[in-house]
Amino acid sequence: MSNERVIVTDQEGKSMAQHLAPAERELSAFVTAVHQLFGPEQARCAADNWMEELEQTDWISEAQGIDWRAVTIAAAARLVGRAERLPSQGFKFITASR
């Protein structure tokens, strides 16, 4: 087995890593903010939600400019959805342990 690197590029010659770097920054910022505001458990859930939203992105039609912020907004909506399930108890989250 060789140690050769395989680099996948788009039609403009940009590597996939160049396309994914903004996604990595967006995910990192989102998870960091959720962790600071709501703790590690919600940050893990938020990261999972972000990845699920990313999986639903139409990569073919949006390949030239995927709106990473839209992925974050959709994941944040899921976060709010979890918070809204307990309106009488204030802004608390439903956790898997309850």
C-alpha positions as CSV (number, residue, x, y, z in Angstrom):
1,M,0.0,0.0,0.0
2,S,1.4,3.4,-0.9
3,N,1.3,6.6,1.0
4,E,0.1,8.7,-2.0
5,R,-2.5,11.4,-1.3
6,V,-5.6,11.5,-3.4
7,I,-7.0,15.0,-3.9
8,V,-10.5,15.4,-5.3
9,T,-11.1,18.7,-7.1
10,D,-14.1,20.4,-8.6
11,Q,-14.4,21.7,-12.1
12,E,-12.6,24.9,-11.1
13,G,-9.7,23.0,-9.6
14,K,-10.6,23.7,-6.0
15,S,-10.0,20.9,-3.6
16,M,-12.8,19.4,-1.6
17,A,-10.9,20.6,1.5
18,Q,-11.2,24.2,0.3
19,H,-15.0,23.7,-0.1
20,L,-15.3,22.1,3.4
21,A,-13.2,24.6,5.4
22,P,-16.0,27.1,5.7
23,A,-18.3,24.3,6.8
24,E,-15.8,23.3,9.5
25,R,-15.6,26.8,10.7
26,E,-19.4,27.2,10.8
27,L,-19.9,23.9,12.6
28,S,-17.2,24.8,15.1
29,A,-18.7,28.2,15.9
30,F,-22.2,26.8,16.3
31,V,-21.1,24.0,18.6
32,T,-18.9,26.3,20.7
33,A,-21.8,28.8,21.1
34,V,-24.3,26.1,22.1
35,H,-21.7,24.6,24.6
36,Q,-21.1,28.0,26.2
37,L,-24.8,28.7,26.5
38,F,-26.4,25.3,27.2
39,G,-23.6,22.9,28.1
40,P,-21.9,19.9,26.6
41,E,-24.9,17.6,26.2
42,Q,-26.8,20.1,24.1
43,A,-23.6,20.9,22.1
44,R,-23.4,17.2,21.2
45,C,-27.0,17.2,20.1
46,A,-26.5,20.4,18.2
47,A,-23.5,18.9,16.3
48,D,-25.6,15.8,15.4
49,N,-28.4,18.1,14.2
50,W,-26.0,20.1,12.1
51,M,-24.6,17.0,10.5
52,E,-28.1,15.7,9.8
53,E,-29.0,19.0,8.2
54,L,-25.9,18.9,6.1
55,E,-26.8,15.4,4.9
56,Q,-30.1,16.8,3.7
57,T,-28.3,19.5,1.6
58,D,-28.6,19.1,-2.2
59,W,-24.9,19.0,-2.9
60,I,-25.4,18.7,-6.7
61,S,-27.4,21.9,-7.2
62,E,-25.6,23.9,-4.5
63,A,-22.1,22.7,-5.2
64,Q,-20.9,26.2,-6.3
65,G,-22.0,27.8,-3.0
66,I,-23.5,25.8,-0.2
67,D,-25.1,28.1,2.4
68,W,-23.5,26.8,5.5
69,R,-25.3,29.4,7.6
70,A,-28.6,27.9,6.4
71,V,-27.4,24.5,7.7
72,T,-26.7,26.2,11.1
73,I,-30.1,28.0,11.2
74,A,-31.9,24.7,10.5
75,A,-29.9,23.0,13.3
76,A,-30.6,25.9,15.6
77,A,-34.3,25.5,14.9
78,R,-34.1,21.9,16.1
79,L,-32.3,23.2,19.3
80,V,-35.2,25.6,19.9
81,G,-37.7,22.9,19.2
82,R,-36.2,20.8,22.1
83,A,-36.4,23.9,24.4
84,E,-40.1,24.6,23.5
85,R,-41.3,21.2,24.7
86,L,-41.2,22.4,28.3
87,P,-42.7,25.9,28.2
88,S,-44.1,25.8,31.8
89,Q,-40.6,25.1,33.2
90,G,-38.9,28.0,31.4
91,F,-36.0,27.6,28.9
92,K,-34.9,24.1,29.8
93,F,-33.9,21.3,27.5
94,I,-35.2,17.8,27.3
95,T,-32.3,15.5,27.8
96,A,-31.9,11.8,27.0
97,S,-31.4,11.0,30.7
98,R,-34.9,12.2,31.7
